[in-house]
C-alpha cells in the first residue's frame, strides 16, 4: 500500500485529513520543542466526539501552555502565507476565510487551553481582542516551528491514525538533535 503524503495544496475548508493531521502535528511539534512529550495524537472515530482528532500533551508551565495551544494556528498561518490552503474546489483561500476557519472553527478548543477558560459569548463569538492576542502569539512562534518535523508527524498520523509517545519520539529524534 502506498503511503499518503501531504500534498502541495491542502483542503482547509472541508477540512481534509491532511489539514487535521497538520493541526495536531503542530501541537505535538511545539510540545517537543518546549520540552514536553506528547502521550499521543490521533484521529477520533467516536460518535459525539469534539472534533476529528485529539492529543494528550502535558500542560506544562504557562509559557509552554501558550506555545503549545497556539502552535496549530502557527502551522496553519505558515501554510496560509505559503498559499497552500484551499477551499474544497482547490482555490487558494483569502485572508478573511483563513481567519474564519483557523480562529473561528479550528482554534475553538485551543483558545480555551490558551486562556485557561472558555470566553465564548452568548453570540458564539470570542472577544475580538482575545482572538487578536491568540493570533499574535501564533504568528510570533510560526517562524520558529520546525516545519519539517510538523510534516513528518502529520504524514505519520495520516498513515497510522494514532501516534503513541514512542513513535512520536522516534519521528522527532533526527529533528531535535
C-alpha positions as CSV (number, residue, x, y, z in Angstrom):
1,X,0.0,0.0,0.0
2,X,1.3,3.4,-0.9
3,X,1.9,5.9,1.9
4,X,-0.2,9.0,1.9
5,X,1.7,12.3,1.7
6,X,0.8,15.9,2.5
7,X,0.0,17.5,-0.9
8,X,1.2,20.9,-2.1
9,X,-2.4,22.3,-1.8
10,X,-4.4,21.4,1.3
11,X,-8.2,21.5,1.6
12,X,-8.6,23.7,4.6
13,X,-12.3,24.3,4.2
14,X,-13.7,20.8,4.4
15,X,-11.2,20.2,6.3
16,X,-9.2,17.4,4.7
17,X,-7.5,14.6,6.8
18,X,-4.2,16.3,5.8
19,X,-5.3,19.6,7.3
20,X,-6.3,17.9,10.5
21,X,-3.0,16.0,10.8
22,X,-1.1,19.2,10.3
23,X,-3.1,20.9,13.0
24,X,-2.4,18.1,15.6
25,X,1.2,17.8,14.4
26,X,1.6,21.5,15.2
27,X,0.7,20.9,18.8
28,X,2.9,17.9,19.1
29,X,5.9,19.6,17.5
30,X,5.6,22.6,19.7
31,X,5.3,20.4,22.8
32,X,8.5,18.7,21.9
33,X,10.3,22.0,21.2
34,X,9.4,23.3,24.6
35,X,10.4,20.0,26.4
36,X,7.0,18.3,26.8
37,X,6.5,14.8,25.4
38,X,3.0,14.1,23.9
39,X,1.4,10.9,25.1
40,X,-0.4,10.5,21.8
41,X,-2.0,12.2,18.8
42,X,-4.8,10.5,17.0
43,X,-7.9,10.7,14.7
44,X,-11.1,10.3,16.6
45,X,-13.6,7.8,15.3
46,X,-16.0,8.0,18.3
47,X,-19.6,9.1,17.9
48,X,-20.2,12.5,19.6
49,X,-16.5,13.4,19.9
50,X,-15.5,17.1,19.9
51,X,-13.5,17.3,16.6
52,X,-12.0,14.7,14.4
53,X,-8.6,14.4,16.1
54,X,-7.1,14.9,19.6
55,X,-3.9,14.8,21.5
56,X,-2.8,14.3,25.0
57,X,0.1,16.6,25.9
58,X,1.3,17.5,29.4
59,X,0.0,21.0,30.4
60,X,3.5,22.4,31.4
61,X,4.0,25.9,32.7
62,X,2.2,29.0,31.5
63,X,4.7,29.7,28.7
64,X,4.7,26.1,27.4
65,X,0.9,26.1,27.5
66,X,0.6,29.3,25.4
67,X,3.1,28.0,22.8
68,X,1.5,24.5,22.5
69,X,-2.0,25.9,22.4
70,X,-1.2,28.4,19.6
71,X,1.1,26.1,17.6
72,X,-1.6,24.6,15.4
73,X,-2.6,28.1,14.4
74,X,1.1,28.9,13.8
75,X,1.3,25.9,11.4
76,X,-1.9,26.9,9.6
77,X,-0.6,30.5,9.4
78,X,2.7,29.3,7.8
79,X,0.7,27.3,5.2
80,X,-1.6,30.2,4.5
81,X,1.3,32.6,4.0
82,X,2.8,30.0,1.5
83,X,-0.6,29.9,-0.4
84,X,-1.1,26.2,0.3
85,X,-4.5,26.3,1.9
86,X,-7.5,25.9,-0.4
87,X,-11.2,25.6,-0.3
88,X,-12.9,22.3,-1.4
89,X,-12.5,23.3,-5.0
90,X,-8.7,23.7,-4.7
91,X,-8.9,27.5,-4.9
92,X,-6.4,29.2,-2.5
93,X,-8.4,30.8,0.3
94,X,-8.3,34.5,1.1
95,X,-7.4,36.1,4.5
96,X,-10.9,36.5,5.7
97,X,-11.7,32.9,5.0
98,X,-8.5,31.8,6.6
99,X,-9.2,33.7,9.8
100,X,-12.8,32.5,9.9
101,X,-11.7,28.8,9.6
102,X,-8.5,28.9,11.6
103,X,-9.7,31.1,14.5
104,X,-13.5,30.8,14.3
105,X,-13.5,27.0,14.0
106,X,-10.2,25.1,14.3
107,X,-8.9,27.0,17.3
108,X,-12.1,26.7,19.5
109,X,-10.6,24.2,21.9
110,X,-7.0,25.7,21.5
111,X,-8.2,29.1,22.7
112,X,-9.7,27.5,25.8
113,X,-6.3,25.9,26.5
114,X,-4.5,29.2,25.7
115,X,-6.6,31.4,28.0
116,X,-7.4,28.7,30.6
117,X,-11.1,29.3,30.2
118,X,-13.9,29.4,27.6
119,X,-14.6,33.1,26.8
120,X,-17.2,32.5,24.1
121,X,-20.1,34.9,24.4
122,X,-23.8,34.3,24.0
123,X,-23.3,35.2,20.3
124,X,-21.0,32.2,20.0
125,X,-18.1,34.6,19.3
126,X,-14.9,35.1,21.3
127,X,-13.9,38.7,22.2
128,X,-12.1,40.2,19.2
129,X,-9.1,41.2,21.5
130,X,-8.7,37.6,22.6
131,X,-8.7,36.4,19.0
132,X,-6.1,39.1,18.2
133,X,-3.9,38.0,21.1
134,X,-4.1,34.4,20.2
135,X,-3.2,35.1,16.6
136,X,-0.3,37.4,17.6
137,X,1.3,34.7,19.7
138,X,0.8,32.1,16.9
139,X,2.3,34.3,14.3
140,X,5.2,35.1,16.6
141,X,6.1,31.5,17.0
142,X,5.3,30.5,13.4
143,X,8.8,31.1,12.2
144,X,10.4,29.1,14.9
145,X,8.5,25.9,14.4
146,X,10.5,23.2,12.6
147,X,8.1,22.6,9.8
148,X,10.0,19.5,8.6
149,X,9.1,17.9,11.9
150,X,5.5,19.1,11.6
151,X,5.2,17.4,8.2
152,X,6.9,14.2,9.4
153,X,4.5,13.9,12.3
154,X,1.5,14.8,10.1
155,X,2.3,12.3,7.5
156,X,2.9,9.6,10.1
157,X,-0.5,10.4,11.6
158,X,-2.1,10.5,8.2
159,X,-0.9,6.9,7.6
160,X,-1.0,5.4,11.1
161,X,-4.1,7.3,12.5
162,X,-2.6,7.2,16.0
163,X,0.9,8.0,17.2
164,X,2.0,6.9,20.6
165,X,4.7,8.6,22.7
166,X,7.5,6.2,21.5
167,X,6.6,6.7,17.8
168,X,6.4,10.5,18.2
169,X,9.9,10.5,19.8
170,X,11.2,8.2,17.0
171,X,10.0,10.6,14.3
172,X,11.2,13.7,16.2
173,X,14.7,12.3,17.1
174,X,16.5,13.5,14.0
175,X,14.9,17.0,14.2
176,X,15.6,17.6,17.9
177,X,19.4,16.8,18.0
